[in-house]
Amino acid sequence: MTASFHEMWEELRPIGRNSSSGGYRRYAWTAADTDCRAWFKAQAEARGLAYELDRNGNQWAWLGAATYEDVAPGDAVVTGSHLDSVPDGGAFDGPLGVVSSFAALDELRRRGAQLDKPLAIVNFGDEEGARFGLACVGSRLAAGALGTEAAHRLRDGDGVTLPQAMERAGYDPEAIGPDPERLARIGAFVELHVEQGRALDLSGDPVGIASAIWPHGRWRFDFHGEANHAGTTRLEDRRDPMLTYAATVLAAREQARLAGALATFGKISVEPNGVNAIPSLVRGWLDSRAADQDTLDTVIDGIERAAAERAQRDGVDLTVVRESFTPVVEFQHALRDELGAILAKAGERTVPVLGTGAGHDAGILSGTIPTAMLFVRNPTGVSHSPAETAAEDDCVAGVTALADVLEGLACR
């Protein structure tokens, strides 16, 4: 098992890695994404699994079925995650779940486990939303949480639409849309993921079970001012949207601190973007998350109010657009408890149950099919960064736990 995991990890590691930052740039429908997809297909074929590409570009590898159409409703047990990354992201976010899924299958075969249910491994496309600004595009499309027309309107920073990007990568964009018949075949989806936080490190546990995903969303703040010369325009004559943006960033931090929530302006676009020019437009994207909906609403309302007050003072026009939103996800308690019982029976010590502020494909699918998640310890808590890491012993513990769970769910 260790050799299986290590070999796959080393083979996948160089794909899409930026030599300058050490981080990954595996954006949807780019060359790096194509290479990751080729890796997934090769792993499936090397194990004699039936490879399948669905209408939304998500990849599937089946054991016990040739396609999803061979599976009875609610019969399949599915695991997997994603292979794309945020800009200069870490190696583990997403890929750990996919690599661990193949390694868990190898472990089940080593044990001689006899599966009574079809098993599938999946790589969901464009989970991070780094290119088109919307997270979990592949799973949203499959679940009907993203409409076809809305998907066709998605554009990247260069103005390339999602259909254009898919077509250039050799896929048919006209096929995308809800996939209810496929999802109806799935009785349980279990996603393994590196923890994006330090709860397991603090508790001393290598593996945990997810309880819920905090409600979260992305908002775009457009600050419209007046372009002018940086060297000749008096300070009192300026309509500088950068000042309004900066004040809004500070207000977001304060609102989140007071509420015990999270708020981050992590992306910015400036026009005309000249060193010696006062901007005419500053566009900033806010990511905010909280343990419950009321708290999140309070934070966003506070940020918008502070931005509006500062905009009026600065003579700046403000527009706020909610670009995406995911309500709180409570993973199905029955499946979550079943995972805990399986791991306890397999000889693991009691596995902690913990919530998370990070979104996942499992969260998107939870409204349609039973889903659950396993977390692998992150010793630093750092994620979405080249410094993201996990110890190999903990990764192997995650593979063992996933294999135990899959055996418990599919061998009965």
Backbone hydrogen bonds in HBPLUS format (Angstrom, degrees):
<---DONOR---> <-ACCEPTOR-->    atom                        ^
c    i                          cat <-CA-CA->   ^        H-A-AA   ^      H-
h    n   atom  resd res      DA  || num        DHA   H-A  angle D-A-AA Bond
n    s   type  num  typ     dist DA aas  dist angle  dist       angle   num
A0005-PHE N   A0001-MET O   2.97 MM   4  6.22 167.5  1.98 158.2 159.9     1
A0006-HIS N   A0002-THR O   2.90 MM   4  6.03 171.1  1.91 154.6 157.6     2
A0007-GLU N   A0003-ALA O   2.90 MM   4  5.94 167.1  1.92 152.7 156.0     3
A0008-MET N   A0004-SER O   3.20 MM   4  6.33 168.2  2.21 149.4 152.7     4
A0009-TRP N   A0005-PHE O   2.90 MM   4  6.04 162.7  1.93 154.3 160.0     5
A0010-GLU N   A0006-HIS O   2.96 MM   4  6.13 163.0  1.99 153.6 157.0     6
A0011-GLU N   A0007-GLU O   3.08 MM   4  6.22 147.8  2.19 142.7 151.4     7
A0012-LEU N   A0008-MET O   2.99 MM   4  6.19 153.3  2.06 152.1 158.5     8
A0013-ARG N   A0009-TRP O   2.91 MM   4  5.87 147.2  2.02 146.4 155.7     9
A0015-ILE N   A0012-LEU O   3.12 MM   3  5.83 146.4  2.24 124.8 133.5    10
A0017-ARG N   A0014-PRO O   3.27 MM   3  5.56 165.8  2.29 129.1 126.0    11
A0025-ARG N   A0016-GLY O   2.80 MM   9  5.30 163.6  1.83 154.0 158.6    12
A0018-ASN N   A0023-GLY O   2.74 MM   5  5.58 173.6  1.74 174.4 176.3    13
A0022-GLY N   A0018-ASN O   2.79 MM   4  5.32 147.9  1.89 148.3 158.0    14
A0024-TYR N   A0089-GLY O   2.89 MM  65  5.00 149.4  1.98 127.3 137.2    15
A0088-ASP N   A0024-TYR O   2.90 MM  64  4.52 115.0  2.33 130.7 141.5    16
A0089-GLY N   A0024-TYR O   3.14 MM  65  5.00 142.1  2.29 139.3 132.2    17
A0085-SER N   A0026-ARG O   2.96 MM  59  5.02 153.2  2.03 128.0 131.8    18
A0034-THR N   A0030-THR O   2.92 MM   4  6.22 155.5  1.98 151.3 158.7    19
A0035-ASP N   A0031-ALA O   2.97 MM   4  6.27 152.6  2.05 147.5 154.4    20
A0036-CYS N   A0032-ALA O   2.99 MM   4  6.28 152.7  2.06 144.9 152.3    21
A0037-ARG N   A0033-ASP O   2.90 MM   4  6.16 156.3  1.96 150.6 157.1    22
A0038-ALA N   A0034-THR O   2.92 MM   4  6.18 150.4  2.01 144.5 152.8    23
A0039-TRP N   A0035-ASP O   2.97 MM   4  6.23 151.0  2.06 143.3 151.1    24
A0040-PHE N   A0036-CYS O   3.00 MM   4  6.34 156.8  2.05 148.4 154.0    25
A0041-LYS N   A0037-ARG O   2.97 MM   4  6.25 167.9  1.99 152.5 155.3    26
A0042-ALA N   A0038-ALA O   2.95 MM   4  6.12 157.8  2.00 147.4 153.6    27
A0043-GLN N   A0039-TRP O   2.97 MM   4  6.24 154.5  2.03 151.0 157.6    28
A0044-ALA N   A0040-PHE O   3.02 MM   4  6.32 157.3  2.07 153.5 159.6    29
A0045-GLU N   A0041-LYS O   2.95 MM   4  6.20 166.7  1.97 153.6 156.9    30
A0046-ALA N   A0042-ALA O   2.89 MM   4  5.97 152.1  1.97 145.6 153.4    31
A0047-ARG N   A0044-ALA O   3.16 MM   3  5.41 141.0  2.32 101.7 112.5    32
A0049-LEU N   A0044-ALA O   2.95 MM   5  5.10 162.6  1.98 154.2 148.4    33
A0048-GLY N   A0045-GLU O   3.10 MM   3  4.98 164.2  2.12 104.2 108.4    34
A0050-ALA N   A0062-TRP O   2.94 MM  12  4.89 157.1  1.99 143.9 142.9    35
A0062-TRP N   A0050-ALA O   2.84 MM  12  4.89 166.4  1.86 136.4 139.8    36
A0052-GLU N   A0060-TRP O   2.84 MM   8  4.99 152.4  1.92 150.7 149.6    37
A0060-TRP N   A0052-GLU O   2.74 MM   8  4.99 152.9  1.81 161.8 165.1    38
A0054-ASP N   A0058-ASN O   2.96 MM   4  5.47 170.5  1.97 162.5 163.8    39
A0057-GLY N   A0054-ASP O   3.09 MM   3  5.45 168.1  2.10 118.6 119.8    40
A0059-GLN N   A0123-ASN O   3.04 MM  64  5.07 159.5  2.08 145.6 144.5    41
A0123-ASN N   A0059-GLN O   2.91 MM  64  5.07 154.8  1.97 139.5 145.8    42
A0061-ALA N   A0121-ILE O   2.85 MM  60  5.13 140.5  2.00 148.2 158.6    43
A0121-ILE N   A0061-ALA O   2.92 MM  60  5.13 151.0  2.01 138.8 148.1    44
A0063-LEU N   A0119-LEU O   2.76 MM  56  5.16 156.9  1.81 165.4 168.5    45
A0119-LEU N   A0063-LEU O   2.93 MM  56  5.16 164.9  1.95 153.8 158.0    46
A0070-ASP N   A0067-THR O   3.10 MM   3  5.68 160.5  2.13 114.2 119.9    47
A0071-VAL N   A0068-TYR O   3.04 MM   3  5.40 164.8  2.07 115.0 119.1    48
A0075-ASP N   A0072-ALA O   3.10 MM   3  5.46 148.3  2.21 145.6 139.6    49
A0074-GLY N   A0184-ALA O   2.79 MM 110  5.95 141.0  1.94 130.9 143.7    50
A0076-ALA N   A0185-ARG O   2.82 MM 109  5.84 162.2  1.85 168.5 163.2    51
A0187-GLY N   A0076-ALA O   2.76 MM 111  5.39 161.6  1.79 143.1 149.5    52
A0077-VAL N   A0118-PRO O   2.97 MM  41  6.34 163.9  2.00 160.6 164.2    53
A0120-ALA N   A0077-VAL O   3.00 MM  43  6.43 152.1  2.08 149.0 154.3    54
A0078-VAL N   A0188-ALA O   2.89 MM 110  6.22 172.0  1.90 164.3 167.1    55
A0190-VAL N   A0078-VAL O   2.90 MM 112  6.39 157.4  1.95 158.6 162.2    56
A0079-THR N   A0120-ALA O   2.93 MM  41  6.38 154.9  2.00 154.9 162.1    57
A0122-VAL N   A0079-THR O   2.91 MM  43  6.32 145.7  2.03 144.0 155.2    58
A0081-SER N   A0122-VAL O   3.17 MM  41  6.46 130.9  2.43 163.5 161.6    59
A0124-PHE N   A0081-SER O   2.88 MM  43  6.16 164.3  1.90 164.2 162.1    60
A0089-GLY N   A0086-VAL O   3.10 MM   3  4.96 134.1  2.32 136.8 123.7    61
A0096-LEU N   A0092-PHE O   3.08 MM   4  4.94 161.0  2.12 130.0 133.0    62
A0097-GLY N   A0094-GLY O   2.97 MM   3  5.57 128.3  2.24 116.8 128.4    63
A0098-VAL N   A0094-GLY O   3.40 MM   4  6.81 150.4  2.50 146.2 154.5    64
A0099-VAL N   A0095-PRO O   2.86 MM   4  5.98 176.6  1.86 166.8 166.7    65
A0100-SER N   A0096-LEU O   2.92 MM   4  5.83 157.8  1.97 141.2 148.5    66
A0101-SER N   A0097-GLY O   3.11 MM   4  6.09 136.8  2.30 128.4 138.7    67
A0101-SER N   A0098-VAL O   3.12 MM   3  5.10 124.7  2.44  93.5 107.8    68
A0102-PHE N   A0098-VAL O   3.24 MM   4  6.67 159.4  2.29 154.4 157.1    69
A0103-ALA N   A0099-VAL O   2.96 MM   4  6.22 163.0  1.99 152.1 157.7    70
A0104-ALA N   A0100-SER O   2.74 MM   4  5.82 146.3  1.85 141.3 150.2    71
A0105-LEU N   A0101-SER O   3.07 MM   4  6.33 151.6  2.15 143.5 150.5    72
A0106-ASP N   A0102-PHE O   3.00 MM   4  6.35 154.7  2.07 146.8 153.8    73
A0107-GLU N   A0103-ALA O   2.94 MM   4  6.23 148.0  2.04 141.6 150.6    74
A0108-LEU N   A0104-ALA O   2.90 MM   4  6.23 151.3  1.99 146.7 154.1    75
A0109-ARG N   A0105-LEU O   3.03 MM   4  6.31 156.4  2.09 149.8 155.8    76
A0110-ARG N   A0106-ASP O   2.93 MM   4  6.20 149.2  2.03 142.6 151.8    77
A0111-ARG N   A0107-GLU O   2.96 MM   4  6.23 147.1  2.07 145.0 153.5    78
A0112-GLY N   A0108-LEU O   3.10 MM   4  6.26 118.4  2.50 131.9 147.3    79
A0113-ALA N   A0108-LEU O   3.00 MM   5  5.38 162.9  2.03 161.8 158.1    80
A0112-GLY N   A0109-ARG O   3.01 MM   3  4.91 140.9  2.17  94.4 106.4    81
A0116-ASP N   A0410-ALA O   2.67 MM 294  5.66 155.0  1.73 150.9 159.2    82
A0117-LYS N   A0410-ALA O   3.16 MM 293  4.98 126.0  2.47 142.5 145.5    83
A0138-GLY N   A0125-GLY O   3.07 MM  13  4.78 146.4  2.19 153.2 148.6    84
A0137-VAL N   A0126-ASP O   3.06 MM  11  5.53 150.8  2.14 149.2 140.5    85
A0136-CYS N   A0127-GLU O   2.72 MM   9  3.79 157.7  1.77 106.5 114.4    86
A0133-GLY N   A0129-GLY O   2.93 MM   4  4.90 133.5  2.15 132.8 136.9    87
A0140-ARG N   A0136-CYS O   2.82 MM   4  5.81 154.0  1.88 150.8 159.5    88
A0141-LEU N   A0137-VAL O   2.92 MM   4  6.00 163.3  1.95 151.0 154.7    89
A0142-ALA N   A0138-GLY O   3.20 MM   4  6.37 164.0  2.22 141.8 146.2    90
A0143-ALA N   A0139-SER O   2.94 MM   4  6.06 155.2  2.01 146.6 152.8    91
A0144-GLY N   A0140-ARG O   3.00 MM   4  5.97 113.4  2.46 137.9 153.2    92
A0145-ALA N   A0140-ARG O   2.79 MM   5  4.71 132.3  2.02 149.0 149.8    93
A0146-LEU N   A0140-ARG O   3.25 MM   6  5.15 131.6  2.50 115.6 108.1    94
A0144-GLY N   A0141-LEU O   3.13 MM   3  5.11 152.1  2.21 100.9 109.6    95
A0179-ASP N   A0142-ALA O   2.93 MM  37  4.67 170.8  1.94 127.8 126.0    96
A0151-ALA N   A0147-GLY O   2.93 MM   4  6.14 155.0  1.99 149.8 157.4    97
A0152-HIS N   A0148-THR O   2.94 MM   4  6.20 152.0  2.02 148.8 156.4    98
A0153-ARG N   A0149-GLU O   3.21 MM   4  6.49 129.7  2.48 138.3 150.6    99
A0153-ARG N   A0150-ALA O   3.16 MM   3  5.20 137.6  2.34  95.9 107.7   100
A0154-LEU N   A0151-ALA O   3.17 MM   3  5.42 157.8  2.22 107.3 114.0   101
A0162-LEU N   A0154-LEU O   2.91 MM   8  5.59 139.7  2.07 147.5 149.0   102
A0156-ASP N   A0160-VAL O   2.88 MM   4  5.42 151.9  1.96 142.3 150.1   103
A0159-GLY N   A0156-ASP O   2.99 MM   3  5.32 164.6  2.01 116.8 119.9   104
A0165-ALA N   A0161-THR O   2.93 MM   4  6.24 159.2  1.98 154.6 160.6   105
A0166-MET N   A0162-LEU O   2.92 MM   4  6.13 164.4  1.95 159.5 163.3   106
A0167-GLU N   A0163-PRO O   2.91 MM   4  6.03 162.9  1.94 149.1 154.1   107
A0168-ARG N   A0164-GLN O   2.96 MM   4  6.13 157.7  2.01 147.7 153.5   108
A0169-ALA N   A0165-ALA O   3.12 MM   4  6.32 136.7  2.32 138.3 149.4   109
A0169-ALA N   A0166-MET O   3.08 MM   3  5.09 127.9  2.36  94.5 108.6   110
A0171-TYR N   A0166-MET O   2.87 MM   5  5.16 165.1  1.89 142.9 141.2   111
A0170-GLY N   A0167-GLU O   3.00 MM   3  5.05 158.4  2.05 103.5 109.8   112
A0175-ALA N   A0172-ASP O   3.32 MM   3  5.86 164.3  2.35 112.5 117.1   113
A0176-ILE N   A0173-PRO O   3.45 MM   3  5.75 160.2  2.49 106.8 111.6   114
A0183-LEU N   A0179-ASP O   3.20 MM   4  6.51 171.3  2.21 157.9 159.9   115
A0184-ALA N   A0180-PRO O   2.89 MM   4  5.92 143.8  2.03 142.5 152.0   116
A0185-ARG N   A0182-ARG O   3.03 MM   3  5.58 155.3  2.10 113.0 120.4   117
A0186-ILE N   A0183-LEU O   3.04 MM   3  5.44 159.8  2.08 113.3 119.6   118
A0189-PHE N   A0370-PRO O   2.98 MM 181  6.38 148.2  2.08 149.1 159.3   119
A0372-ALA N   A0189-PHE O   2.91 MM 183  6.38 140.8  2.06 158.6 165.0   120
A0191-GLU N   A0372-ALA O   3.00 MM 181  6.45 160.9  2.04 151.4 151.3   121
A0374-LEU N   A0191-GLU O   2.96 MM 183  6.30 153.7  2.03 138.3 144.6   122
A0193-HIS N   A0374-LEU O   2.87 MM 181  6.27 150.9  1.96 156.7 165.8   123
A0376-VAL N   A0193-HIS O   2.97 MM 183  6.25 143.6  2.11 140.2 147.5   124
A0195-GLU N   A0376-VAL O   2.83 MM 181  5.54 169.1  1.84 154.7 150.9   125
A0202-LEU N   A0198-ARG O   2.92 MM   4  6.09 156.6  1.98 154.7 160.6   126
A0203-SER N   A0199-ALA O   3.00 MM   4  6.22 140.8  2.16 139.6 150.5   127
A0204-GLY N   A0200-LEU O   2.79 MM   4  5.80 129.6  2.05 143.1 155.2   128
A0205-ASP N   A0200-LEU O   3.13 MM   5  5.18 140.5  2.30 140.3 145.0   129
A0377-ARG N   A0206-PRO O   2.88 MM 171  4.95 159.8  1.92 142.3 141.5   130
A0208-GLY N   A0375-PHE O   2.87 MM 167  4.93 151.6  1.95 137.0 143.2   131
A0375-PHE N   A0208-GLY O   2.80 MM 167  4.93 163.5  1.82 133.4 138.1   132
A0209-ILE N   A0352-PRO O   2.85 MM 143  6.20 163.1  1.88 161.0 166.7   133
A0354-LEU N   A0209-ILE O   2.89 MM 145  6.32 155.0  1.95 159.2 167.6   134
A0210-ALA N   A0373-MET O   3.03 MM 163  5.23 164.8  2.06 134.8 137.6   135
A0211-SER N   A0354-LEU O   2.89 MM 143  5.35 147.1  2.00 125.1 127.3   136
A0331-PHE N   A0211-SER O   3.17 MM 120  5.86 146.8  2.29 137.0 146.2   137
A0356-THR N   A0212-ALA O   3.05 MM 144  6.46 142.2  2.20 151.3 162.9   138
A0213-ILE N   A0329-VAL O   2.83 MM 116  4.97 149.0  1.93 136.7 147.2   139
A0329-VAL N   A0213-ILE O   2.99 MM 116  4.97 166.8  2.01 145.5 149.7   140
A0214-TRP N   A0356-THR O   2.85 MM 142  6.19 164.1  1.88 160.9 166.0   141
A0290-ALA N   A0215-PRO O   3.33 MM  75  6.08 154.3  2.40 161.8 168.8   142
A0216-HIS N   A0326-THR O   2.95 MM 110  5.44 156.9  2.01 152.6 159.6   143
A0326-THR N   A0216-HIS O   2.77 MM 110  5.44 162.5  1.80 172.9 177.5   144
A0217-GLY N   A0288-SER O   3.18 MM  71  5.87 150.5  2.27 156.1 164.9   145
A0288-SER N   A0217-GLY O   3.23 MM  71  5.87 161.1  2.27 152.8 158.1   146
A0218-ARG N   A0324-SER O   2.99 MM 106  5.26 156.3  2.05 134.3 138.2   147
A0323-GLU N   A0218-ARG O   2.84 MM 105  5.60 140.6  1.99 142.7 155.3   148
A0324-SER N   A0218-ARG O   3.36 MM 106  5.26 156.8  2.42 140.5 139.6   149
A0219-TRP N   A0286-LEU O   2.86 MM  67  5.02 157.2  1.91 143.3 151.1   150
A0286-LEU N   A0219-TRP O   2.70 MM  67  5.02 169.1  1.71 160.3 162.5   151
A0220-ARG N   A0321-VAL O   2.72 MM 101  5.13 167.4  1.74 154.8 157.3   152
A0321-VAL N   A0220-ARG O   2.91 MM 101  5.13 160.5  1.94 146.5 153.1   153
A0221-PHE N   A0284-GLY O   2.78 MM  63  5.21 176.2  1.78 165.9 167.1   154
A0284-GLY N   A0221-PHE O   2.92 MM  63  5.21 159.6  1.96 150.2 154.4   155
A0222-ASP N   A0319-THR O   2.80 MM  97  5.08 174.7  1.81 161.2 163.0   156
A0319-THR N   A0222-ASP O   3.01 MM  97  5.08 150.4  2.10 141.2 149.5   157
A0223-PHE N   A0282-VAL O   2.83 MM  59  5.14 168.1  1.84 155.8 159.0   158
A0282-VAL N   A0223-PHE O   2.97 MM  59  5.14 158.6  2.02 144.1 151.1   159
A0224-HIS N   A0317-ASP O   2.78 MM  93  4.95 167.3  1.79 153.8 156.1   160
A0317-ASP N   A0224-HIS O   2.90 MM  93  4.95 160.0  1.94 149.9 148.5   161
A0225-GLY N   A0280-SER O   2.76 MM  55  4.75 160.1  1.80 132.9 138.5   162
A0226-GLU N   A0239-ARG O   2.98 MM  13  5.39 154.1  2.05 153.2 151.1   163
A0278-ILE N   A0228-ASN O   2.84 MM  50  5.11 171.3  1.84 152.4 154.5   164
A0233-THR N   A0229-HIS O   3.25 MM   4  5.80 146.7  2.37 146.6 149.6   165
A0230-ALA N   A0276-ASN O   3.04 MM  46  4.99 164.2  2.06 133.6 128.7   166
A0237-ASP N   A0234-ARG O   2.97 MM   3  5.23 149.7  2.06 107.2 116.8   167
A0238-ARG N   A0235-LEU O   3.33 MM   3  5.49 166.1  2.36 107.8 111.5   168
A0243-LEU N   A0240-ASP O   3.27 MM   3  5.83 138.3  2.45 111.2 119.4   169
A0245-TYR N   A0241-PRO O   2.89 MM   4  6.13 159.1  1.93 149.1 155.1   170
A0246-ALA N   A0242-MET O   2.89 MM   4  6.05 163.5  1.92 147.6 151.9   171
A0247-ALA N   A0243-LEU O   2.98 MM   4  6.22 161.0  2.02 149.2 154.0   172
A0248-THR N   A0244-THR O   2.98 MM   4  6.16 146.8  2.09 142.4 151.8   173
A0248-THR N   A0245-TYR O   3.06 MM   3  5.03 118.0  2.46  93.6 109.4   174
A0249-VAL N   A0245-TYR O   2.94 MM   4  6.29 149.6  2.04 152.4 160.7   175
A0250-LEU N   A0246-ALA O   3.21 MM   4  6.53 160.8  2.25 149.0 152.8   176
A0251-ALA N   A0247-ALA O   2.94 MM   4  6.17 150.7  2.03 141.4 150.3   177
A0252-ALA N   A0248-THR O   2.84 MM   4  6.06 150.1  1.93 147.2 154.7   178
A0253-ARG N   A0249-VAL O   3.18 MM   4  6.50 157.3  2.24 147.1 152.1   179
A0254-GLU N   A0250-LEU O   3.10 MM   4  6.37 158.1  2.15 146.8 152.6   180
A0255-GLN N   A0251-ALA O   2.87 MM   4  6.06 165.2  1.89 154.4 158.3   181
A0256-ALA N   A0252-ALA O   3.01 MM   4  6.10 163.2  2.04 148.8 153.4   182
A0257-ARG N   A0253-ARG O   2.97 MM   4  6.11 156.2  2.02 144.5 151.5   183
A0258-LEU N   A0254-GLU O   3.00 MM   4  6.19 164.8  2.02 153.9 156.9   184
A0259-ALA N   A0255-GLN O   3.17 MM   4  6.29 145.3  2.29 140.9 149.7   185
A0260-GLY N   A0256-ALA O   2.95 MM   4  5.88 119.5  2.33 143.8 157.5   186
A0261-ALA N   A0256-ALA O   2.93 MM   5  4.70 160.2  1.97 142.0 143.6   187
A0260-GLY N   A0257-ARG O   3.40 MM   3  5.29 150.3  2.50  96.4 104.6   188
A0262-LEU N   A0289-ARG O   2.89 MM  27  5.17 155.5  1.95 168.0 165.1   189
A0289-ARG N   A0262-LEU O   2.96 MM  27  5.17 155.2  2.03 134.9 141.2   190
A0264-THR N   A0287-ASP O   2.75 MM  23  5.14 153.4  1.82 150.0 159.1   191
A0287-ASP N   A0264-THR O   2.79 MM  23  5.14 160.5  1.83 147.2 153.8   192
A0285-TRP N   A0267-LYS O   3.00 MM  18  5.39 163.0  2.03 150.0 151.5   193
A0269-SER N   A0283-ARG O   2.74 MM  14  5.01 150.5  1.83 148.8 157.5   194
A0283-ARG N   A0269-SER O   2.78 MM  14  5.01 172.3  1.78 159.4 161.5   195
A0271-GLU N   A0281-LEU O   2.89 MM  10  5.14 158.2  1.94 156.3 157.5   196
A0280-SER N   A0271-GLU O   2.74 MM   9  5.77 153.1  1.81 138.5 147.8   197
A0281-LEU N   A0271-GLU O   3.18 MM  10  5.14 163.5  2.21 144.5 143.2   198
A0277-ALA N   A0274-GLY O   3.26 MM   3  5.08 161.6  2.30 109.3 107.4   199
A0296-LEU N   A0292-ASP O   3.15 MM   4  6.43 159.8  2.19 149.8 155.8   200
A0297-ASP N   A0293-GLN O   2.86 MM   4  6.11 164.2  1.88 158.9 162.9   201
A0298-THR N   A0294-ASP O   3.00 MM   4  6.21 155.4  2.06 145.5 152.1   202
A0299-VAL N   A0295-THR O   3.03 MM   4  6.30 157.2  2.08 149.7 155.2   203
A0300-ILE N   A0296-LEU O   3.00 MM   4  6.26 171.6  2.00 159.7 160.9   204
A0301-ASP N   A0297-ASP O   2.91 MM   4  5.99 164.8  1.93 150.3 155.2   205
A0302-GLY N   A0298-THR O   3.00 MM   4  6.10 155.4  2.06 142.5 149.4   206
A0303-ILE N   A0299-VAL O   2.95 MM   4  6.23 154.3  2.02 151.2 158.2   207
A0304-GLU N   A0300-ILE O   2.92 MM   4  6.10 168.8  1.93 156.7 159.5   208
A0305-ARG N   A0301-ASP O   2.96 MM   4  6.07 156.9  2.02 145.8 152.4   209
A0306-ALA N   A0302-GLY O   3.03 MM   4  6.16 161.6  2.06 143.8 148.8   210
A0307-ALA N   A0303-ILE O   2.90 MM   4  6.10 157.0  1.95 149.3 156.1   211
A0308-ALA N   A0304-GLU O   2.91 MM   4  6.08 159.4  1.96 147.7 153.0   212
A0309-GLU N   A0305-ARG O   2.98 MM   4  6.19 160.5  2.02 150.8 155.7   213
A0310-ARG N   A0306-ALA O   3.05 MM   4  6.20 162.0  2.08 146.8 151.5   214
A0311-ALA N   A0307-ALA O   2.84 MM   4  5.95 152.5  1.91 146.4 154.9   215
A0312-GLN N   A0308-ALA O   3.03 MM   4  6.22 157.1  2.09 146.7 151.5   216
A0313-ARG N   A0309-GLU O   3.24 MM   4  6.47 156.0  2.30 140.9 147.2   217
A0314-ASP N   A0310-ARG O   2.94 MM   4  6.18 147.3  2.05 146.8 155.8   218
A0315-GLY N   A0311-ALA O   2.99 MM   4  5.95 112.5  2.46 140.6 155.6   219
A0316-VAL N   A0311-ALA O   2.85 MM   5  4.73 168.7  1.86 147.5 147.0   220
A0315-GLY N   A0312-GLN O   3.37 MM   3  5.21 155.8  2.43  96.8 103.7   221
A0336-ARG N   A0332-GLN O   2.91 MM   4  6.10 165.4  1.93 158.0 163.0   222
A0337-ASP N   A0333-HIS O   2.80 MM   4  5.90 162.7  1.83 150.6 154.9   223
A0338-GLU N   A0334-ALA O   2.92 MM   4  6.08 144.5  2.05 137.2 147.8   224
A0339-LEU N   A0335-LEU O   2.93 MM   4  6.22 153.9  2.00 151.3 156.9   225
A0340-GLY N   A0336-ARG O   3.16 MM   4  6.50 156.9  2.21 144.4 150.4   226
A0341-ALA N   A0337-ASP O   2.92 MM   4  6.21 154.3  1.99 147.4 154.1   227
A0342-ILE N   A0338-GLU O   2.88 MM   4  6.09 158.9  1.93 151.7 157.4   228
A0343-LEU N   A0339-LEU O   3.01 MM   4  6.21 167.4  2.03 154.2 156.9   229
A0344-ALA N   A0340-GLY O   3.01 MM   4  6.15 152.6  2.09 142.8 150.7   230
A0345-LYS N   A0341-ALA O   2.94 MM   4  6.09 158.9  1.98 147.8 153.4   231
A0346-ALA N   A0342-ILE O   2.93 MM   4  6.15 141.3  2.09 142.5 153.6   232
A0348-GLU N   A0343-LEU O   3.00 MM   5  5.50 149.5  2.10 170.0 160.3   233
A0347-GLY N   A0344-ALA O   3.15 MM   3  5.39 158.6  2.20 105.1 111.1   234
A0363-GLY N   A0360-HIS O   2.99 MM   3  5.23 129.6  2.25 101.1 114.2   235
A0364-ILE N   A0360-HIS O   3.30 MM   4  6.78 150.7  2.39 146.3 153.6   236
A0365-LEU N   A0361-ASP O   2.98 MM   4  6.25 161.9  2.01 158.2 162.7   237
A0366-SER N   A0362-ALA O   3.07 MM   4  5.97 121.7  2.43 133.6 146.6   238
A0366-SER N   A0363-GLY O   3.35 MM   3  5.16 143.3  2.49  92.7 102.9   239
A0368-THR N   A0365-LEU O   2.88 MM   3  5.43 161.5  1.91 120.1 126.4   240
A0369-ILE N   A0365-LEU O   2.92 MM   4  6.00 167.4  1.94 167.5 171.8   241
A0388-GLU N   A0385-SER O   3.02 MM   3  5.56 169.2  2.04 120.6 123.3   242
A0394-ASP N   A0391-ALA O   3.04 MM   3  5.26 120.7  2.41 100.7 115.1   243
A0395-CYS N   A0391-ALA O   2.95 MM   4  6.32 152.4  2.03 151.0 159.8   244
A0396-VAL N   A0392-GLU O   2.89 MM   4  6.14 159.0  1.93 153.4 158.3   245
A0397-ALA N   A0393-ASP O   2.94 MM   4  6.17 147.4  2.05 137.6 147.1   246
A0398-GLY N   A0394-ASP O   2.87 MM   4  6.15 143.9  2.00 141.4 151.4   247
A0399-VAL N   A0395-CYS O   2.93 MM   4  6.32 150.8  2.02 146.2 154.1   248
A0400-THR N   A0396-VAL O   2.93 MM   4  6.21 161.6  1.96 151.2 155.5   249
A0401-ALA N   A0397-ALA O   2.93 MM   4  6.12 160.3  1.97 145.4 150.9   250
A0402-LEU N   A0398-GLY O   2.86 MM   4  6.05 159.3  1.90 149.4 155.3   251
A0403-ALA N   A0399-VAL O   2.85 MM   4  6.05 159.0  1.90 150.9 156.9   252
A0404-ASP N   A0400-THR O   2.90 MM   4  6.13 157.0  1.95 148.7 155.2   253
A0405-VAL N   A0401-ALA O   2.95 MM   4  6.19 156.4  2.01 146.8 153.2   254
A0406-LEU N   A0402-LEU O   2.86 MM   4  6.09 167.5  1.88 155.9 158.8   255
A0407-GLU N   A0403-ALA O   2.89 MM   4  6.01 157.7  1.94 147.5 154.0   256
A0408-GLY N   A0404-ASP O   2.91 MM   4  6.08 154.2  1.98 143.2 150.8   257
A0409-LEU N   A0405-VAL O   2.92 MM   4  6.15 146.1  2.03 148.5 157.8   258
A0410-ALA N   A0406-LEU O   2.83 MM   4  5.77 154.6  1.89 147.7 154.4   259
A0411-CYS N   A0407-GLU O   2.94 MM   4  5.22 139.4  2.10 137.1 141.5   260
